[in-house]
Amino acid sequence: MLNTASNAASRKLYKNFMRGCMLLCVSLTIALVFFLIAYILFRSIPYFSIDILTTKPSYLRGTIGVLPDILNTIYLVLTAIVIVLPLGVGAAIYLTEYANSPKLVKVIEYAVETLAGIPSIIYGLVGMLFFCQFLGFQTSLLAGSLTLVIMNIPIIIRTTQESLKTVPQGYREGSFGLGAAKFYMIRTVVLPCCIDGIVTGCILATGRMLGESAALLFTAGFAHTLNGYFDGITSSGATLTVALYVYAKEQGEFEVAFVIAAILLILCFITNYLSQYLANRMRNAHNPQGQR
Amino acid sequence: MTEQVKDNVIFDVKDFNLYYGSNHALHNINMQIYKNAITALIGPSGCGKSTFIKTLNRMNDLIPSVRLEGSIKYKGQEIVNSDINVYDLRKEVGMVFQKPNPFPMSIYDNIAYGPRTHGIKNKSVLNEIVEKSLTDAAIFDELKDRLKDSALSLSGGQQQRLCIARALAVKPDVLLMDEPTSALDPISTSKIEELVLKLKEEYTIVIVTHNMQQAVRISDTTAFFLLGDLIECDKTDTIFSEPKDKRTEDYITGRFG
């Protein structure tokens, strides 16, 4: 049956109305993001100076620099990545290439998924009891790093596993067929193929570590001391996120808090961009035609 | 005379059975594979040809549920359920797969992969091996200026000949080919067939094929598999002109398959 004119008109109205609603949702989301970024930049730019980026807080000299917090963050993330990378990649290789009991793999994968979903404050609590007290590391960047390692193992395992699974079975057979042993095959054929996945996982993990605060409040401490790596890693230290919390909530120094927020925002952009850029570049280097 | 025949036997298969878990996939296979000859394995899909060929270099080890019974002797040495060095076995019994599977590396590195696996690091030795293997696989002239290019930039037919060259680079005695032309166009297929005929002079070749004309064109001996049984194994001319078994005749005349 053909539509009457009024029927068609109401349909058109309905269609346009729904379209308008969706458009509103999209613009609201984008507006929020832009407002957030603009607000943080607007509040922080007046306070950005060489001084604040290169000094430590000192009542004597009257400086409130964030350099110690930046260094602490770098120490913490570097340490955690160096530990989590071999652990996660090794576990992923075991699960995909070696384990031959599907049941065991299922159980481990389920455990890993669960690990990924636990709220970070719980990691903080356990990290404090286990690393700081039981193992005697005190409140230190090391204890914080180790807590982050446990938190980020799932990401590394999952991204590595995903990319191990995309390596064609034919490559493995080809290598075995030439008389290669298993680990030689993995090292020469499989791992080079999934370097992009591993790098992506690494950067995702870095991003999460940069943004982590709850777990670090318990384990890594609040100090703003300027330290070298080895002194820094064994003593208490605030990372950028923890320092942000302390400045804003406990000291009410909002200008510093916003400077830190802006630094974190920029780091967040960089990690996101890097993960996409590197993943693409590495894939193309191996695969001129984009074949997998 | 009998002694001489015995020397010519590369693989001697006796009462060989293979199970995938509880599935009895190959039943009591008895056959011999001769030196410097091309043995074609024919039969409908799922009849066990590929499974059988993969036993000859123990590639079935990779599937955990596989169980083997009986005996296969390679040059007099037992390879079924024995603790021979499978890496050395696979070096001597090379394999070319159904789908061309060059590694995502340069052409040069693909060929050098096998020798490097077995510990050859000397640059000039590797150069020599790469050139010899590519020449033997009749692809050197096409590729000599692009050795640094990615192997994945080659066409399917070139990739398959590259894979043959890669297998030759470890200096095998036997070449197992699992439907090497089924993914290729007719021109690439005929190039590979020419190559296989040439390689016969130096190597023993076992080839699985779906294409009966191919078996007639290139093989000396043909074995016909059906549902896990070896129905008949004889000179190719005999199989295709006067098969002894009714089922072989039905298959080669196209009544099923």
Interface residues (C-beta under 8 A of the other chain):
Chain A: N100 P168 G170 Y171 R172 E173 G174 S175 F176 G177 L178 G179 A180 A181 Y184 T188 V189 P192 C193 H286 N287 P288 Q289 Q291
Chain B: N57 M59 L62 P64 V86 Y87 D88 L89 R90 K91 G94 M95 F97 K99 N101 P102 F103 P104 M105 Y113 G114 T117 H118 S150 L152 S153 C163 R166 A167 V170
